[in-house]
Amino acid sequence: MLYSKSTKKIRDKVKQTAVSILKHEQEKISVECKSNPKKYWNYINKKTHNKVNIGDLKWEDDSGKVVIAESNKDKALALENFYRASAY
């Protein structure tokens, strides 16, 4: 993809500003961590806890029919059946 020089300069300036803001936020939290540990731990938990969604699962059932699990309940049942079958 081709970018003009002005587009690259704008992109670089935005990235530089975003990094600067993040660095400032982290420095502020590090200075306040002794007096406000709750803010520190909220930041740590926000950065370390990720919720990952499982995509649709596709497999063949016992009759050879291709089945797609789209809902969370169907995915849970599909994974339960898979691990139950592979455990024996």
C-alpha positions as CSV (number, residue, x, y, z in Angstrom):
1,M,0.0,0.0,0.0
2,L,1.4,3.4,-1.0
3,Y,1.3,6.3,1.4
4,S,2.3,9.8,0.7
5,K,4.9,11.5,2.8
6,S,2.3,13.7,4.6
7,T,0.3,10.6,5.5
8,K,3.4,8.9,6.9
9,K,4.2,12.0,8.9
10,I,0.7,12.2,10.4
11,R,0.8,8.5,11.2
12,D,4.1,8.8,12.9
13,K,3.0,11.9,14.9
14,V,-0.2,10.0,16.1
15,K,1.9,7.0,17.1
16,Q,4.4,9.2,18.9
17,T,1.6,11.0,20.8
18,A,-0.1,7.7,21.8
19,V,3.2,6.3,23.1
20,S,3.8,9.5,25.0
21,I,0.4,9.4,26.6
22,L,0.8,5.7,27.6
23,K,4.3,6.4,29.1
24,H,2.9,9.4,31.0
25,E,0.1,7.3,32.4
26,Q,2.5,4.5,33.5
27,E,4.8,7.0,35.2
28,K,1.9,8.6,37.0
29,I,0.8,5.2,38.3
30,S,4.3,4.2,39.3
31,V,4.7,7.4,41.4
32,E,1.3,6.9,43.1
33,C,1.6,3.1,43.6
34,K,2.7,3.4,47.3
35,S,0.0,5.9,48.2
36,N,-2.7,4.4,46.0
37,P,-2.2,0.6,45.5
38,K,-5.8,0.2,44.3
39,K,-5.1,2.3,41.2
40,Y,-1.9,0.2,40.5
41,W,-3.7,-3.1,40.8
42,N,-6.6,-1.9,38.7
43,Y,-4.1,-1.0,36.0
44,I,-2.3,-4.3,36.2
45,N,-5.6,-6.3,36.1
46,K,-6.8,-4.3,33.2
47,K,-3.6,-5.0,31.2
48,T,-3.3,-8.7,32.1
49,H,-6.8,-10.1,32.0
50,N,-7.9,-10.9,28.4
51,K,-11.1,-12.3,27.3
52,V,-10.7,-14.5,24.3
53,N,-13.7,-15.6,22.3
54,I,-13.7,-19.1,20.8
55,G,-14.6,-19.2,17.2
56,D,-17.2,-21.4,15.7
57,L,-16.4,-25.1,15.9
58,K,-16.9,-27.4,13.0
59,W,-16.8,-31.2,13.2
60,E,-18.5,-34.4,12.0
61,D,-20.9,-36.1,14.4
62,D,-21.4,-39.8,14.8
63,S,-23.6,-40.1,11.7
64,G,-21.0,-38.3,9.5
65,K,-23.0,-35.0,9.3
66,V,-21.0,-31.8,9.5
67,V,-22.1,-29.7,12.5
68,I,-21.2,-26.2,13.3
69,A,-21.4,-25.0,16.9
70,E,-22.1,-21.2,17.0
71,S,-23.5,-20.6,20.4
72,N,-21.5,-20.8,23.6
73,K,-23.6,-23.7,24.9
74,D,-23.1,-25.7,21.7
75,K,-19.3,-25.0,21.8
76,A,-19.1,-26.1,25.4
77,L,-21.0,-29.4,24.6
78,A,-18.8,-30.0,21.5
79,L,-15.6,-29.5,23.5
80,E,-16.9,-31.7,26.3
81,N,-17.7,-34.5,23.9
82,F,-14.3,-34.1,22.1
83,Y,-12.3,-34.3,25.4
84,R,-14.5,-37.1,26.8
85,A,-14.0,-39.2,23.6
86,S,-10.2,-38.5,23.6
87,A,-9.8,-39.4,27.3
88,Y,-10.6,-43.0,26.7
